[in-house]
Amino acid sequence: MNKIAKIALAATLILSVGATSAVASPDKGQKLFTKKLKKVCGISGAAMAGKHTQSEWNAIKEAGTIADEIKTICPNVTDGALKEKYLEHYLVCFHEYGSDSGNVPSC
């Protein structure tokens, strides 16, 4: 019985660590923006996020048009910078620092 409890505890720990690493974060979005988009767009992360309010970024998320919106703001961006795995991080970052948030990113 003790062995089963240890296995169950280990499985729970592994699943919880895996679940938290899959969550998008504003910090990762900032790093990706700095690495992939800042030079191409020619604007800072604050200027990019400030293009919309937080509710507008939410609407973009719900519509699933984040890649299109980035291309509208930054026409020179390549598809390599808009990989599916990056988009959620960009969106969380842009929402966090939207024009009505009062927050200022470091990128």
C-alpha positions in Angstrom: 0.0 0.0 0.0 2.8 2.4 0.8 4.5 1.7 -2.6 1.2 2.6 -4.4 0.9 5.9 -2.4 4.5 6.8 -3.4 3.8 6.1 -7.1 0.6 8.2 -7.0 2.5 11.1 -5.3 5.3 10.9 -7.9 2.8 10.9 -10.7 0.9 13.9 -9.3 4.2 15.8 -8.9 5.2 15.0 -12.5 1.9 16.0 -13.9 1.8 19.3 -11.9 5.2 20.3 -13.1 4.4 19.5 -16.7 1.1 21.5 -16.5 2.8 24.6 -15.2 5.5 24.7 -17.9 2.8 24.6 -20.6 1.2 27.9 -19.4 1.9 31.0 -21.4 3.5 33.9 -19.5 4.1 37.6 -20.1 7.8 37.2 -19.3 8.3 34.6 -22.0 6.3 36.8 -24.4 8.6 39.7 -23.7 11.7 37.6 -24.4 10.2 36.2 -27.6 9.1 39.7 -28.7 12.6 41.0 -28.1 14.2 38.1 -29.9 11.8 37.6 -32.8 9.8 40.8 -33.4 11.4 43.9 -32.0 14.0 44.5 -34.7 11.7 43.6 -37.5 8.8 45.8 -36.2 11.0 48.7 -35.2 9.0 49.4 -32.1 9.3 48.5 -28.5 7.2 46.0 -26.7 5.4 48.8 -24.9 4.5 50.4 -28.2 3.3 47.1 -29.6 1.2 46.2 -26.6 -0.1 49.7 -26.5 -1.7 49.4 -29.9 -4.8 47.9 -28.2 -6.5 47.9 -24.9 -6.7 44.7 -22.8 -10.3 44.0 -23.9 -9.2 44.5 -27.6 -6.4 42.0 -27.1 -9.0 39.6 -25.6 -11.2 40.0 -28.6 -8.2 39.3 -30.9 -7.5 36.1 -28.9 -11.1 35.0 -29.1 -11.2 35.6 -32.8 -7.9 33.7 -33.2 -6.3 36.5 -35.3 -3.2 37.3 -33.3 -0.9 36.4 -36.2 -2.9 38.6 -38.6 -2.8 41.5 -36.2 0.9 41.2 -35.7 1.3 41.2 -39.5 -0.9 44.3 -39.7 1.2 46.2 -37.2 4.5 44.8 -38.5 4.2 44.1 -42.2 7.9 42.9 -42.5 7.5 40.1 -40.0 8.3 36.6 -41.2 6.2 33.5 -40.6 9.1 32.0 -38.6 8.5 34.6 -35.9 4.8 33.7 -35.9 5.0 30.0 -35.1 1.9 28.7 -33.3 3.9 27.9 -30.1 4.9 31.6 -29.8 1.5 33.2 -30.4 0.0 32.5 -27.0 3.1 34.0 -25.3 2.9 37.1 -27.4 -0.8 37.5 -26.7 -0.4 37.1 -23.0 2.4 39.7 -23.0 0.4 42.1 -25.1 -2.7 41.7 -23.0 -0.6 42.2 -19.8 0.8 45.5 -21.1 -2.2 46.7 -23.1 -2.7 50.5 -23.4 -5.2 50.6 -20.5 -3.2 48.3 -18.1 -0.8 50.8 -16.5 2.0 48.2 -16.8 5.2 48.8 -18.7 7.2 46.0 -20.2 11.0 45.9 -20.1 11.3 45.1 -23.8 
